[in-house]
Amino acid sequence: MQIERVRDAASDAVADYARLTDVALRSTHEPAAGLYIAESAKVIRRAISAGHRPRSVLMEEKWLPGLSEALEPYDIPVHLADPDQLESITGYRVHRGALAAFERPSLPDPAELLEGSHRVVVLEDIVDHTNVGAIFRSVAALGADAVFVTPRCADPLYRRSVRVSMGTVFQVPWTRLPEWPEAERMLHTHGFAIAALALADRAVSLRDLSADPPERLALVLGAEGDGLSGRALAAADLVVTIPMAHGVDSLNVAAAAAVALYALAEPREARARG
């Protein structure tokens, strides 16, 4: 480690961390620069444990002892700043006190990822980074094999997604799918039934699906408000709804993902025990 104290918040040395609250800027800049930002000591350690390589760190000095062991193998700059400097650089109060810029890993080929999977989640055009992160956490906890995101879906490696996922985005294999109908052909070629989570007259209950799910299943979730596109619904082999009471017709997409994954995990575990 090369420990350096920040003298100038506008220095190029900490440019990777500038204007972190500007979503449009960061969503363009970070993939183009081949980096992503991890926030908090726990998430930074998880990224390193997953084999991701840090390129620099920016933090309050009090976080250094807890991260020294994880960072020691890397010949990288570790910038120490006080809370006011961190806010000046990033644009917000960094309550967790530690940020790291990581080299963005290459995404796997979607066909290769499908080859070894049986239960996958497809996120179509979900633009809320918090929802994306929460869905990854549910996928990690409830046992799906991989996540596929459409070209316009929010970046799972955006800082807020990573933070909300508690670093599970590093544990769950994921990649981007092509547009429909090419994505449909790819899923069907690999033997996946496509189940769209949506409200529709032809929908079946999640209870019915979970009683006898297909061996290979792709669960497709869409953005709140707009829901799934017509092309996604046209690609689906079946539409699935979660039974609800008191006139409620839908859940937050992250909550819906957790409910569906839990319901679909149980029969799989039961078959494995049998």
Secondary structure as UniProt FT lines:
FT   STRAND          2..5
FT   TURN            9..10
FT   HELIX           12..17
FT   TURN            18..21
FT   HELIX           23..33
FT   STRAND          35..39
FT   HELIX           41..49
FT   TURN            50..51
FT   STRAND          54..59
FT   HELIX           61..63
FT   HELIX           64..71
FT   TURN            72..73
FT   STRAND          77..80
FT   HELIX           83..90
FT   TURN            95..96
FT   STRAND          98..103
FT   HELIX           110..115
FT   STRAND          119..124
FT   HELIX           129..142
FT   STRAND          146..149
FT   TURN            151..152
FT   TURN            156..157
FT   HELIX           159..164
FT   TURN            165..167
FT   HELIX           168..170
FT   STRAND          174..176
FT   TURN            180..181
FT   HELIX           182..189
FT   TURN            190..191
FT   STRAND          193..197
FT   TURN            201..202
FT   STRAND          204..205
FT   HELIX           206..211
FT   STRAND          217..223
FT   TURN            224..226
FT   HELIX           230..235
FT   STRAND          238..241
FT   TURN            246..247
FT   HELIX           253..273
//
